[in-house]
Amino acid sequence: MHLQESGEMYLETIYILSQKSHRVRSVDVGEYMGYSKPSVSRAMGLLKKGGYVITNEEGCLSLTETGRELASKIYERHTVLTDLLVRLGVDRETAAEDACRMEHVISDQSFQAIRRHAGR
């Protein structure tokens, strides 16, 4: 199942939140992203159906191995691109916003070249 940009953003958010807490709930995802409960609920249903996310009996979200691999890849792209843009003189807020858009469309080949160039 190929994810749209929004699905990737949800995975990245769950990944980020799971680095801070072992208990990640849909409401946490919604608050972090500024999305409504119905939007998050629909997205979580699609991510579960796609095999990217599971929930436990308490309703806490966890990434599957596939979900974690994709989320960490997206997050790495975000951090590398943000850091590179900041080093080029872009303010951090703008760099993070631009990196957020770029991380979803850049090819693996181009990203690997950027990563090598950035020394990461």
Jmol script that loads the backbone (N, CA, C; Angstrom):
load data "model"
ATOM      1  N   MET A   1       0.838  -1.182   0.000  1.00  0.00           N
ATOM      2  CA  MET A   1       0.000   0.000   0.000  1.00  0.00           C
ATOM      3  C   MET A   1       0.881   1.244   0.000  1.00  0.00           C
ATOM      4  N   HIS A   2       0.712   2.080  -1.003  1.00  0.00           N
ATOM      5  CA  HIS A   2       1.471   3.332  -1.071  1.00  0.00           C
ATOM      6  C   HIS A   2       0.746   4.395  -0.252  1.00  0.00           C
ATOM      7  N   LEU A   3       1.483   5.075   0.615  1.00  0.00           N
ATOM      8  CA  LEU A   3       0.893   6.112   1.454  1.00  0.00           C
ATOM      9  C   LEU A   3       0.944   7.471   0.781  1.00  0.00           C
ATOM     10  N   GLN A   4      -0.087   8.236   1.006  1.00  0.00           N
ATOM     11  CA  GLN A   4      -0.092   9.631   0.605  1.00  0.00           C
ATOM     12  C   GLN A   4       0.757  10.410   1.608  1.00  0.00           C
ATOM     13  N   GLU A   5       1.043  11.663   1.291  1.00  0.00           N
ATOM     14  CA  GLU A   5       1.837  12.515   2.188  1.00  0.00           C
ATOM     15  C   GLU A   5       1.214  12.581   3.576  1.00  0.00           C
ATOM     16  N   SER A   6      -0.108  12.685   3.654  1.00  0.00           N
ATOM     17  CA  SER A   6      -0.757  12.802   4.966  1.00  0.00           C
ATOM     18  C   SER A   6      -0.520  11.541   5.806  1.00  0.00           C
ATOM     19  N   GLY A   7      -0.566  10.368   5.190  1.00  0.00           N
ATOM     20  CA  GLY A   7      -0.296   9.135   5.917  1.00  0.00           C
ATOM     21  C   GLY A   7       1.123   9.102   6.448  1.00  0.00           C
ATOM     22  N   GLU A   8       2.052   9.574   5.628  1.00  0.00           N
ATOM     23  CA  GLU A   8       3.451   9.644   6.073  1.00  0.00           C
ATOM     24  C   GLU A   8       3.599  10.611   7.249  1.00  0.00           C
ATOM     25  N   MET A   9       2.857  11.705   7.203  1.00  0.00           N
ATOM     26  CA  MET A   9       2.920  12.678   8.294  1.00  0.00           C
ATOM     27  C   MET A   9       2.408  12.074   9.597  1.00  0.00           C
ATOM     28  N   TYR A  10       1.338  11.292   9.519  1.00  0.00           N
ATOM     29  CA  TYR A  10       0.821  10.621  10.716  1.00  0.00           C
ATOM     30  C   TYR A  10       1.857   9.643  11.268  1.00  0.00           C
ATOM     31  N   LEU A  11       2.472   8.865  10.400  1.00  0.00           N
ATOM     32  CA  LEU A  11       3.491   7.921  10.864  1.00  0.00           C
ATOM     33  C   LEU A  11       4.650   8.644  11.522  1.00  0.00           C
ATOM     34  N   GLU A  12       5.100   9.718  10.898  1.00  0.00           N
ATOM     35  CA  GLU A  12       6.206  10.491  11.464  1.00  0.00           C
ATOM     36  C   GLU A  12       5.817  11.047  12.832  1.00  0.00           C
ATOM     37  N   THR A  13       4.590  11.517  12.964  1.00  0.00           N
ATOM     38  CA  THR A  13       4.129  12.054  14.247  1.00  0.00           C
ATOM     39  C   THR A  13       4.113  10.973  15.315  1.00  0.00           C
ATOM     40  N   ILE A  14       3.586   9.807  14.986  1.00  0.00           N
ATOM     41  CA  ILE A  14       3.579   8.704  15.956  1.00  0.00           C
ATOM     42  C   ILE A  14       5.010   8.350  16.337  1.00  0.00           C
ATOM     43  N   TYR A  15       5.904   8.331  15.375  1.00  0.00           N
ATOM     44  CA  TYR A  15       7.319   8.034  15.634  1.00  0.00           C
ATOM     45  C   TYR A  15       7.912   9.056  16.601  1.00  0.00           C
ATOM     46  N   ILE A  16       7.685  10.341  16.337  1.00  0.00           N
ATOM     47  CA  ILE A  16       8.217  11.409  17.192  1.00  0.00           C
ATOM     48  C   ILE A  16       7.647  11.297  18.603  1.00  0.00           C
ATOM     49  N   LEU A  17       6.325  11.128  18.704  1.00  0.00           N
ATOM     50  CA  LEU A  17       5.690  11.032  20.019  1.00  0.00           C
ATOM     51  C   LEU A  17       6.143   9.798  20.779  1.00  0.00           C
ATOM     52  N   SER A  18       6.385   8.696  20.070  1.00  0.00           N
ATOM     53  CA  SER A  18       6.826   7.467  20.735  1.00  0.00           C
ATOM     54  C   SER A  18       8.251   7.579  21.258  1.00  0.00           C
ATOM     55  N   GLN A  19       9.020   8.529  20.726  1.00  0.00           N
ATOM     56  CA  GLN A  19      10.369   8.764  21.249  1.00  0.00           C
ATOM     57  C   GLN A  19      10.302   9.475  22.603  1.00  0.00           C
ATOM     58  N   LYS A  20       9.181  10.161  22.860  1.00  0.00           N
ATOM     59  CA  LYS A  20       8.995  10.931  24.093  1.00  0.00           C
ATOM     60  C   LYS A  20       8.209  10.167  25.152  1.00  0.00           C
ATOM     61  N   SER A  21       7.332   9.260  24.705  1.00  0.00           N
ATOM     62  CA  SER A  21       6.468   8.536  25.632  1.00  0.00           C
ATOM     63  C   SER A  21       6.120   7.171  25.044  1.00  0.00           C
ATOM     64  N   HIS A  22       5.951   6.191  25.918  1.00  0.00           N
ATOM     65  CA  HIS A  22       5.561   4.855  25.453  1.00  0.00           C
ATOM     66  C   HIS A  22       4.065   4.783  25.201  1.00  0.00           C
ATOM     67  N   ARG A  23       3.328   5.767  25.709  1.00  0.00           N
ATOM     68  CA  ARG A  23       1.876   5.801  25.541  1.00  0.00           C
ATOM     69  C   ARG A  23       1.511   6.878  24.525  1.00  0.00           C
ATOM     70  N   VAL A  24       1.262   6.467  23.309  1.00  0.00           N
ATOM     71  CA  VAL A  24       0.837   7.391  22.259  1.00  0.00           C
ATOM     72  C   VAL A  24      -0.598   7.052  21.908  1.00  0.00           C
ATOM     73  N   ARG A  25      -1.471   8.030  22.085  1.00  0.00           N
ATOM     74  CA  ARG A  25      -2.890   7.828  21.795  1.00  0.00           C
ATOM     75  C   ARG A  25      -3.284   8.684  20.594  1.00  0.00           C
ATOM     76  N   SER A  26      -4.404   8.356  19.999  1.00  0.00           N
ATOM     77  CA  SER A  26      -4.901   9.126  18.862  1.00  0.00           C
ATOM     78  C   SER A  26      -5.075  10.592  19.228  1.00  0.00           C
ATOM     79  N   VAL A  27      -5.536  10.845  20.441  1.00  0.00           N
ATOM     80  CA  VAL A  27      -5.738  12.228  20.875  1.00  0.00           C
ATOM     81  C   VAL A  27      -4.404  12.982  20.908  1.00  0.00           C
ATOM     82  N   ASP A  28      -3.320  12.299  21.265  1.00  0.00           N
ATOM     83  CA  ASP A  28      -1.991  12.920  21.279  1.00  0.00           C
ATOM     84  C   ASP A  28      -1.569  13.297  19.860  1.00  0.00           C
ATOM     85  N   VAL A  29      -1.842  12.402  18.932  1.00  0.00           N
ATOM     86  CA  VAL A  29      -1.511  12.642  17.523  1.00  0.00           C
ATOM     87  C   VAL A  29      -2.290  13.852  17.015  1.00  0.00           C
ATOM     88  N   GLY A  30      -3.575  13.895  17.333  1.00  0.00           N
ATOM     89  CA  GLY A  30      -4.417  15.004  16.906  1.00  0.00           C
ATOM     90  C   GLY A  30      -3.953  16.331  17.470  1.00  0.00           C
ATOM     91  N   GLU A  31      -3.593  16.345  18.751  1.00  0.00           N
ATOM     92  CA  GLU A  31      -3.108  17.575  19.379  1.00  0.00           C
ATOM     93  C   GLU A  31      -1.798  18.031  18.750  1.00  0.00           C
ATOM     94  N   TYR A  32      -0.903  17.105  18.519  1.00  0.00           N
ATOM     95  CA  TYR A  32       0.405  17.432  17.941  1.00  0.00           C
ATOM     96  C   TYR A  32       0.265  18.017  16.537  1.00  0.00           C
ATOM     97  N   MET A  33      -0.636  17.424  15.767  1.00  0.00           N
ATOM     98  CA  MET A  33      -0.793  17.821  14.369  1.00  0.00           C
ATOM     99  C   MET A  33      -1.835  18.928  14.177  1.00  0.00           C
ATOM    100  N   GLY A  34      -2.654  19.169  15.198  1.00  0.00           N
ATOM    101  CA  GLY A  34      -3.703  20.160  15.085  1.00  0.00           C
ATOM    102  C   GLY A  34      -4.884  19.678  14.266  1.00  0.00           C
ATOM    103  N   TYR A  35      -5.144  18.371  14.286  1.00  0.00           N
ATOM    104  CA  TYR A  35      -6.222  17.768  13.509  1.00  0.00           C
ATOM    105  C   TYR A  35      -7.362  17.347  14.434  1.00  0.00           C
ATOM    106  N   SER A  36      -8.556  17.250  13.864  1.00  0.00           N
ATOM    107  CA  SER A  36      -9.732  16.843  14.623  1.00  0.00           C
ATOM    108  C   SER A  36      -9.701  15.346  14.913  1.00  0.00           C
ATOM    109  N   LYS A  37     -10.463  14.959  15.929  1.00  0.00           N
ATOM    110  CA  LYS A  37     -10.545  13.548  16.303  1.00  0.00           C
ATOM    111  C   LYS A  37     -11.059  12.679  15.157  1.00  0.00           C
ATOM    112  N   PRO A  38     -12.116  13.106  14.420  1.00  0.00           N
ATOM    113  CA  PRO A  38     -12.571  12.278  13.298  1.00  0.00           C
ATOM    114  C   PRO A  38     -11.508  12.097  12.211  1.00  0.00           C
ATOM    115  N   SER A  39     -10.733  13.146  11.931  1.00  0.00           N
ATOM    116  CA  SER A  39      -9.676  13.040  10.916  1.00  0.00           C
ATOM    117  C   SER A  39      -8.616  12.032  11.349  1.00  0.00           C
ATOM    118  N   VAL A  40      -8.221  12.118  12.607  1.00  0.00           N
ATOM    119  CA  VAL A  40      -7.204  11.207  13.128  1.00  0.00           C
ATOM    120  C   VAL A  40      -7.747   9.783  13.150  1.00  0.00           C
ATOM    121  N   SER A  41      -8.992   9.627  13.555  1.00  0.00           N
ATOM    122  CA  SER A  41      -9.602   8.300  13.618  1.00  0.00           C
ATOM    123  C   SER A  41      -9.624   7.648  12.238  1.00  0.00           C
ATOM    124  N   ARG A  42     -10.014   8.398  11.235  1.00  0.00           N
ATOM    125  CA  ARG A  42     -10.049   7.877   9.865  1.00  0.00           C
ATOM    126  C   ARG A  42      -8.647   7.478   9.405  1.00  0.00           C
ATOM    127  N   ALA A  43      -7.673   8.350   9.675  1.00  0.00           N
ATOM    128  CA  ALA A  43      -6.296   8.072   9.264  1.00  0.00           C
ATOM    129  C   ALA A  43      -5.756   6.831   9.974  1.00  0.00           C
ATOM    130  N   MET A  44      -6.038   6.698  11.275  1.00  0.00           N
ATOM    131  CA  MET A  44      -5.548   5.531  12.013  1.00  0.00           C
ATOM    132  C   MET A  44      -6.169   4.255  11.451  1.00  0.00           C
ATOM    133  N   GLY A  45      -7.437   4.319  11.057  1.00  0.00           N
ATOM    134  CA  GLY A  45      -8.077   3.154  10.441  1.00  0.00           C
ATOM    135  C   GLY A  45      -7.368   2.739   9.164  1.00  0.00           C
ATOM    136  N   LEU A  46      -7.024   3.714   8.343  1.00  0.00           N
ATOM    137  CA  LEU A  46      -6.311   3.412   7.095  1.00  0.00           C
ATOM    138  C   LEU A  46      -4.907   2.873   7.369  1.00  0.00           C
ATOM    139  N   LEU A  47      -4.223   3.458   8.346  1.00  0.00           N
ATOM    140  CA  LEU A  47      -2.869   3.000   8.672  1.00  0.00           C
ATOM    141  C   LEU A  47      -2.888   1.594   9.275  1.00  0.00           C
ATOM    142  N   LYS A  48      -3.906   1.293  10.066  1.00  0.00           N
ATOM    143  CA  LYS A  48      -4.052  -0.066  10.609  1.00  0.00           C
ATOM    144  C   LYS A  48      -4.318  -1.051   9.475  1.00  0.00           C
ATOM    145  N   LYS A  49      -5.220  -0.684   8.599  1.00  0.00           N
ATOM    146  CA  LYS A  49      -5.568  -1.546   7.471  1.00  0.00           C
ATOM    147  C   LYS A  49      -4.350  -1.796   6.582  1.00  0.00           C
ATOM    148  N   GLY A  50      -3.488  -0.802   6.450  1.00  0.00           N
ATOM    149  CA  GLY A  50      -2.290  -0.932   5.637  1.00  0.00           C
ATOM    150  C   GLY A  50      -1.151  -1.663   6.327  1.00  0.00           C
ATOM    151  N   GLY A  51      -1.331  -1.978   7.613  1.00  0.00           N
ATOM    152  CA  GLY A  51      -0.299  -2.720   8.343  1.00  0.00           C
ATOM    153  C   GLY A  51       0.820  -1.855   8.900  1.00  0.00           C
ATOM    154  N   TYR A  52       0.553  -0.569   9.095  1.00  0.00           N
ATOM    155  CA  TYR A  52       1.573   0.350   9.600  1.00  0.00           C
ATOM    156  C   TYR A  52       1.454   0.618  11.096  1.00  0.00           C
ATOM    157  N   VAL A  53       0.243   0.478  11.632  1.00  0.00           N
ATOM    158  CA  VAL A  53      -0.037   0.834  13.023  1.00  0.00           C
ATOM    159  C   VAL A  53      -0.907  -0.248  13.653  1.00  0.00           C
ATOM    160  N   ILE A  54      -0.685  -0.470  14.946  1.00  0.00           N
ATOM    161  CA  ILE A  54      -1.562  -1.341  15.728  1.00  0.00           C
ATOM    162  C   ILE A  54      -1.935  -0.589  17.004  1.00  0.00           C
ATOM    163  N   THR A  55      -3.033  -1.014  17.624  1.00  0.00           N
ATOM    164  CA  THR A  55      -3.427  -0.455  18.920  1.00  0.00           C
ATOM    165  C   THR A  55      -3.525  -1.594  19.918  1.00  0.00           C
ATOM    166  N   ASN A  56      -3.187  -1.266  21.153  1.00  0.00           N
ATOM    167  CA  ASN A  56      -3.313  -2.281  22.202  1.00  0.00           C
ATOM    168  C   ASN A  56      -4.688  -2.153  22.856  1.00  0.00           C
ATOM    169  N   GLU A  57      -4.933  -2.972  23.863  1.00  0.00           N
ATOM    170  CA  GLU A  57      -6.243  -2.991  24.518  1.00  0.00           C
ATOM    171  C   GLU A  57      -6.566  -1.676  25.224  1.00  0.00           C
ATOM    172  N   GLU A  58      -5.568  -0.875  25.523  1.00  0.00           N
ATOM    173  CA  GLU A  58      -5.788   0.431  26.163  1.00  0.00           C
ATOM    174  C   GLU A  58      -5.958   1.550  25.142  1.00  0.00           C
ATOM    175  N   GLY A  59      -5.847   1.225  23.863  1.00  0.00           N
ATOM    176  CA  GLY A  59      -6.013   2.225  22.822  1.00  0.00           C
ATOM    177  C   GLY A  59      -4.740   2.974  22.459  1.00  0.00           C
ATOM    178  N   CYS A  60      -3.613   2.499  22.955  1.00  0.00           N
ATOM    179  CA  CYS A  60      -2.335   3.137  22.630  1.00  0.00           C
ATOM    180  C   CYS A  60      -1.852   2.652  21.259  1.00  0.00           C
ATOM    181  N   LEU A  61      -1.279   3.569  20.515  1.00  0.00           N
ATOM    182  CA  LEU A  61      -0.803   3.281  19.166  1.00  0.00           C
ATOM    183  C   LEU A  61       0.645   2.822  19.180  1.00  0.00           C
ATOM    184  N   SER A  62       0.951   1.882  18.319  1.00  0.00           N
ATOM    185  CA  SER A  62       2.328   1.447  18.101  1.00  0.00           C
ATOM    186  C   SER A  62       2.539   1.268  16.615  1.00  0.00           C
ATOM    187  N   LEU A  63       3.736   1.566  16.173  1.00  0.00           N
ATOM    188  CA  LEU A  63       4.087   1.329  14.773  1.00  0.00           C
ATOM    189  C   LEU A  63       4.489  -0.127  14.605  1.00  0.00           C
ATOM    190  N   THR A  64       4.058  -0.732  13.524  1.00  0.00           N
ATOM    191  CA  THR A  64       4.536  -2.066  13.177  1.00  0.00           C
ATOM    192  C   THR A  64       5.971  -1.913  12.690  1.00  0.00           C
ATOM    193  N   GLU A  65       6.630  -3.011  12.431  1.00  0.00           N
ATOM    194  CA  GLU A  65       7.988  -2.933  11.904  1.00  0.00           C
ATOM    195  C   GLU A  65       8.004  -2.137  10.593  1.00  0.00           C
ATOM    196  N   THR A  66       7.051  -2.410   9.725  1.00  0.00           N
ATOM    197  CA  THR A  66       6.954  -1.681   8.457  1.00  0.00           C
ATOM    198  C   THR A  66       6.696  -0.202   8.700  1.00  0.00           C
ATOM    199  N   GLY A  67       5.785   0.098   9.614  1.00  0.00           N
ATOM    200  CA  GLY A  67       5.480   1.482   9.946  1.00  0.00           C
ATOM    201  C   GLY A  67       6.667   2.214  10.542  1.00  0.00           C
ATOM    202  N   ARG A  68       7.402   1.525  11.415  1.00  0.00           N
ATOM    203  CA  ARG A  68       8.574   2.128  12.056  1.00  0.00           C
ATOM    204  C   ARG A  68       9.680   2.398  11.041  1.00  0.00           C
ATOM    205  N   GLU A  69       9.882   1.477  10.123  1.00  0.00           N
ATOM    206  CA  GLU A  69      10.910   1.673   9.093  1.00  0.00           C
ATOM    207  C   GLU A  69      10.589   2.887   8.226  1.00  0.00           C
ATOM    208  N   LEU A  70       9.340   2.994   7.799  1.00  0.00           N
ATOM    209  CA  LEU A  70       8.944   4.124   6.967  1.00  0.00           C
ATOM    210  C   LEU A  70       8.991   5.425   7.755  1.00  0.00           C
ATOM    211  N   ALA A  71       8.502   5.402   8.976  1.00  0.00           N
ATOM    212  CA  ALA A  71       8.488   6.616   9.801  1.00  0.00           C
ATOM    213  C   ALA A  71       9.911   7.102  10.100  1.00  0.00           C
ATOM    214  N   SER A  72      10.819   6.189  10.393  1.00  0.00           N
ATOM    215  CA  SER A  72      12.194   6.612  10.688  1.00  0.00           C
ATOM    216  C   SER A  72      12.865   7.160   9.431  1.00  0.00           C
ATOM    217  N   LYS A  73      12.535   6.610   8.281  1.00  0.00           N
ATOM    218  CA  LYS A  73      13.067   7.119   7.010  1.00  0.00           C
ATOM    219  C   LYS A  73      12.572   8.549   6.763  1.00  0.00           C
ATOM    220  N   ILE A  74      11.295   8.775   6.971  1.00  0.00           N
ATOM    221  CA  ILE A  74      10.726  10.102   6.786  1.00  0.00           C
ATOM    222  C   ILE A  74      11.335  11.080   7.779  1.00  0.00           C
ATOM    223  N   TYR A  75      11.448  10.661   9.033  1.00  0.00           N
ATOM    224  CA  TYR A  75      12.015  11.526  10.067  1.00  0.00           C
ATOM    225  C   TYR A  75      13.475  11.863   9.768  1.00  0.00           C
ATOM    226  N   GLU A  76      14.239  10.886   9.297  1.00  0.00           N
ATOM    227  CA  GLU A  76      15.634  11.159   8.935  1.00  0.00           C
ATOM    228  C   GLU A  76      15.689  12.191   7.816  1.00  0.00           C
ATOM    229  N   ARG A  77      14.853  12.033   6.817  1.00  0.00           N
ATOM    230  CA  ARG A  77      14.817  13.005   5.725  1.00  0.00           C
ATOM    231  C   ARG A  77      14.515  14.394   6.281  1.00  0.00           C
ATOM    232  N   HIS A  78      13.547  14.467   7.166  1.00  0.00           N
ATOM    233  CA  HIS A  78      13.160  15.755   7.743  1.00  0.00           C
ATOM    234  C   HIS A  78      14.326  16.409   8.478  1.00  0.00           C
ATOM    235  N   THR A  79      14.993  15.638   9.323  1.00  0.00           N
ATOM    236  CA  THR A  79      16.072  16.223  10.121  1.00  0.00           C
ATOM    237  C   THR A  79      17.284  16.592   9.270  1.00  0.00           C
ATOM    238  N   VAL A  80      17.654  15.734   8.323  1.00  0.00           N
ATOM    239  CA  VAL A  80      18.804  16.027   7.461  1.00  0.00           C
ATOM    240  C   VAL A  80      18.529  17.260   6.602  1.00  0.00           C
ATOM    241  N   LEU A  81      17.342  17.308   5.995  1.00  0.00           N
ATOM    242  CA  LEU A  81      17.008  18.450   5.140  1.00  0.00           C
ATOM    243  C   LEU A  81      16.894  19.742   5.948  1.00  0.00           C
ATOM    244  N   THR A  82      16.305  19.665   7.132  1.00  0.00           N
ATOM    245  CA  THR A  82      16.210  20.852   7.993  1.00  0.00           C
ATOM    246  C   THR A  82      17.595  21.353   8.351  1.00  0.00           C
ATOM    247  N   ASP A  83      18.453  20.459   8.818  1.00  0.00           N
ATOM    248  CA  ASP A  83      19.805  20.855   9.213  1.00  0.00           C
ATOM    249  C   ASP A  83      20.591  21.454   8.050  1.00  0.00           C
ATOM    250  N   LEU A  84      20.461  20.857   6.877  1.00  0.00           N
ATOM    251  CA  LEU A  84      21.161  21.378   5.708  1.00  0.00           C
ATOM    252  C   LEU A  84      20.669  22.787   5.371  1.00  0.00           C
ATOM    253  N   LEU A  85      19.372  22.987   5.365  1.00  0.00           N
ATOM    254  CA  LEU A  85      18.826  24.308   5.053  1.00  0.00           C
ATOM    255  C   LEU A  85      19.257  25.353   6.080  1.00  0.00           C
ATOM    256  N   VAL A  86      19.300  24.967   7.337  1.00  0.00           N
ATOM    257  CA  VAL A  86      19.760  25.886   8.381  1.00  0.00           C
ATOM    258  C   VAL A  86      21.223  26.244   8.152  1.00  0.00           C
ATOM    259  N   ARG A  87      22.039  25.247   7.813  1.00  0.00           N
ATOM    260  CA  ARG A  87      23.460  25.518   7.543  1.00  0.00           C
ATOM    261  C   ARG A  87      23.643  26.401   6.323  1.00  0.00           C
ATOM    262  N   LEU A  88      22.663  26.390   5.417  1.00  0.00           N
ATOM    263  CA  LEU A  88      22.719  27.251   4.235  1.00  0.00           C
ATOM    264  C   LEU A  88      22.226  28.666   4.532  1.00  0.00           C
ATOM    265  N   GLY A  89      21.744  28.891   5.772  1.00  0.00           N
ATOM    266  CA  GLY A  89      21.336  30.238   6.164  1.00  0.00           C
ATOM    267  C   GLY A  89      19.841  30.457   6.292  1.00  0.00           C
ATOM    268  N   VAL A  90      19.045  29.410   6.127  1.00  0.00           N
ATOM    269  CA  VAL A  90      17.599  29.534   6.269  1.00  0.00           C
ATOM    270  C   VAL A  90      17.269  29.466   7.761  1.00  0.00           C
ATOM    271  N   ASP A  91      16.326  30.325   8.224  1.00  0.00           N
ATOM    272  CA  ASP A  91      15.964  30.259   9.640  1.00  0.00           C
ATOM    273  C   ASP A  91      15.306  28.912   9.928  1.00  0.00           C
ATOM    274  N   ARG A  92      15.444  28.449  11.169  1.00  0.00           N
ATOM    275  CA  ARG A  92      15.038  27.088  11.536  1.00  0.00           C
ATOM    276  C   ARG A  92      13.561  26.824  11.246  1.00  0.00           C
ATOM    277  N   GLU A  93      12.680  27.745  11.532  1.00  0.00           N
ATOM    278  CA  GLU A  93      11.251  27.520  11.316  1.00  0.00           C
ATOM    279  C   GLU A  93      10.941  27.311   9.832  1.00  0.00           C
ATOM    280  N   THR A  94      11.485  28.173   8.993  1.00  0.00           N
ATOM    281  CA  THR A  94      11.269  28.040   7.549  1.00  0.00           C
ATOM    282  C   THR A  94      11.917  26.759   7.038  1.00  0.00           C
ATOM    283  N   ALA A  95      13.111  26.452   7.526  1.00  0.00           N
ATOM    284  CA  ALA A  95      13.809  25.238   7.099  1.00  0.00           C
ATOM    285  C   ALA A  95      12.986  23.997   7.441  1.00  0.00           C
ATOM    286  N   ALA A  96      12.412  23.965   8.638  1.00  0.00           N
ATOM    287  CA  ALA A  96      11.607  22.809   9.052  1.00  0.00           C
ATOM    288  C   ALA A  96      10.345  22.688   8.194  1.00  0.00           C
ATOM    289  N   GLU A  97       9.710  23.809   7.896  1.00  0.00           N
ATOM    290  CA  GLU A  97       8.508  23.786   7.054  1.00  0.00           C
ATOM    291  C   GLU A  97       8.841  23.308   5.642  1.00  0.00           C
ATOM    292  N   ASP A  98       9.935  23.826   5.073  1.00  0.00           N
ATOM    293  CA  ASP A  98      10.334  23.411   3.730  1.00  0.00           C
ATOM    294  C   ASP A  98      10.747  21.947   3.704  1.00  0.00           C
ATOM    295  N   ALA A  99      11.490  21.518   4.718  1.00  0.00           N
ATOM    296  CA  ALA A  99      11.921  20.120   4.801  1.00  0.00           C
ATOM    297  C   ALA A  99      10.711  19.193   4.889  1.00  0.00           C
ATOM    298  N   CYS A 100       9.684  19.641   5.589  1.00  0.00           N
ATOM    299  CA  CYS A 100       8.467  18.842   5.735  1.00  0.00           C
ATOM    300  C   CYS A 100       7.822  18.579   4.380  1.00  0.00           C
ATOM    301  N   ARG A 101       7.850  19.546   3.511  1.00  0.00           N
ATOM    302  CA  ARG A 101       7.287  19.341   2.174  1.00  0.00           C
ATOM    303  C   ARG A 101       8.233  18.506   1.310  1.00  0.00           C
ATOM    304  N   MET A 102       9.520  18.777   1.399  1.00  0.00           N
ATOM    305  CA  MET A 102      10.505  18.103   0.560  1.00  0.00           C
ATOM    306  C   MET A 102      10.638  16.615   0.883  1.00  0.00           C
ATOM    307  N   GLU A 103      10.517  16.255   2.163  1.00  0.00           N
ATOM    308  CA  GLU A 103      10.764  14.877   2.598  1.00  0.00           C
ATOM    309  C   GLU A 103       9.840  13.868   1.935  1.00  0.00           C
ATOM    310  N   HIS A 104       8.703  14.326   1.441  1.00  0.00           N
ATOM    311  CA  HIS A 104       7.718  13.409   0.854  1.00  0.00           C
ATOM    312  C   HIS A 104       7.881  13.216  -0.641  1.00  0.00           C
ATOM    313  N   VAL A 105       8.615  14.095  -1.286  1.00  0.00           N
ATOM    314  CA  VAL A 105       8.693  14.033  -2.753  1.00  0.00           C
ATOM    315  C   VAL A 105      10.086  13.747  -3.290  1.00  0.00           C
ATOM    316  N   ILE A 106      11.093  13.900  -2.463  1.00  0.00           N
ATOM    317  CA  ILE A 106      12.464  13.705  -2.933  1.00  0.00           C
ATOM    318  C   ILE A 106      12.724  12.212  -3.165  1.00  0.00           C
ATOM    319  N   SER A 107      13.447  11.913  -4.235  1.00  0.00           N
ATOM    320  CA  SER A 107      13.769  10.515  -4.535  1.00  0.00           C
ATOM    321  C   SER A 107      14.825  10.005  -3.551  1.00  0.00           C
ATOM    322  N   ASP A 108      14.899   8.687  -3.431  1.00  0.00           N
ATOM    323  CA  ASP A 108      15.931   8.091  -2.576  1.00  0.00           C
ATOM    324  C   ASP A 108      17.320   8.470  -3.075  1.00  0.00           C
ATOM    325  N   GLN A 109      17.511   8.464  -4.377  1.00  0.00           N
ATOM    326  CA  GLN A 109      18.812   8.781  -4.951  1.00  0.00           C
ATOM    327  C   GLN A 109      19.231  10.213  -4.606  1.00  0.00           C
ATOM    328  N   SER A 110      18.327  11.161  -4.784  1.00  0.00           N
ATOM    329  CA  SER A 110      18.660  12.555  -4.471  1.00  0.00           C
ATOM    330  C   SER A 110      18.890  12.738  -2.982  1.00  0.00           C
ATOM    331  N   PHE A 111      18.066  12.095  -2.146  1.00  0.00           N
ATOM    332  CA  PHE A 111      18.259  12.241  -0.712  1.00  0.00           C
ATOM    333  C   PHE A 111      19.604  11.664  -0.279  1.00  0.00           C
ATOM    334  N   GLN A 112      19.975  10.508  -0.813  1.00  0.00           N
ATOM    335  CA  GLN A 112      21.260   9.910  -0.443  1.00  0.00           C
ATOM    336  C   GLN A 112      22.414  10.834  -0.845  1.00  0.00           C
ATOM    337  N   ALA A 113      22.310  11.479  -1.990  1.00  0.00           N
ATOM    338  CA  ALA A 113      23.348  12.424  -2.422  1.00  0.00           C
ATOM    339  C   ALA A 113      23.418  13.609  -1.467  1.00  0.00           C
ATOM    340  N   ILE A 114      22.275  14.121  -1.061  1.00  0.00           N
ATOM    341  CA  ILE A 114      22.239  15.237  -0.111  1.00  0.00           C
ATOM    342  C   ILE A 114      22.824  14.797   1.220  1.00  0.00           C
ATOM    343  N   ARG A 115      22.453  13.611   1.657  1.00  0.00           N
ATOM    344  CA  ARG A 115      22.971  13.097   2.930  1.00  0.00           C
ATOM    345  C   ARG A 115      24.484  12.951   2.895  1.00  0.00           C
ATOM    346  N   ARG A 116      25.002  12.423   1.798  1.00  0.00           N
ATOM    347  CA  ARG A 116      26.465  12.302   1.667  1.00  0.00           C
ATOM    348  C   ARG A 116      27.115  13.676   1.679  1.00  0.00           C
ATOM    349  N   HIS A 117      26.527  14.604   0.945  1.00  0.00           N
ATOM    350  CA  HIS A 117      27.078  15.957   0.872  1.00  0.00           C
ATOM    351  C   HIS A 117      27.071  16.642   2.243  1.00  0.00           C
ATOM    352  N   ALA A 118      26.011  16.369   3.003  1.00  0.00           N
ATOM    353  CA  ALA A 118      25.886  16.977   4.330  1.00  0.00           C
ATOM    354  C   ALA A 118      26.782  16.273   5.344  1.00  0.00           C
ATOM    355  N   GLY A 119      27.379  15.152   4.960  1.00  0.00           N
ATOM    356  CA  GLY A 119      28.297  14.446   5.856  1.00  0.00           C
ATOM    357  C   GLY A 119      27.599  13.625   6.919  1.00  0.00           C
ATOM    358  N   ARG A 120      26.404  13.097   6.595  1.00  0.00           N
ATOM    359  CA  ARG A 120      25.656  12.322   7.595  1.00  0.00           C
ATOM    360  C   ARG A 120      25.547  10.884   7.193  1.00  0.00           C
TER     361      ARG A 120
END
end "model"
wireframe off; spacefill off
backbone 0.3
color backbone group
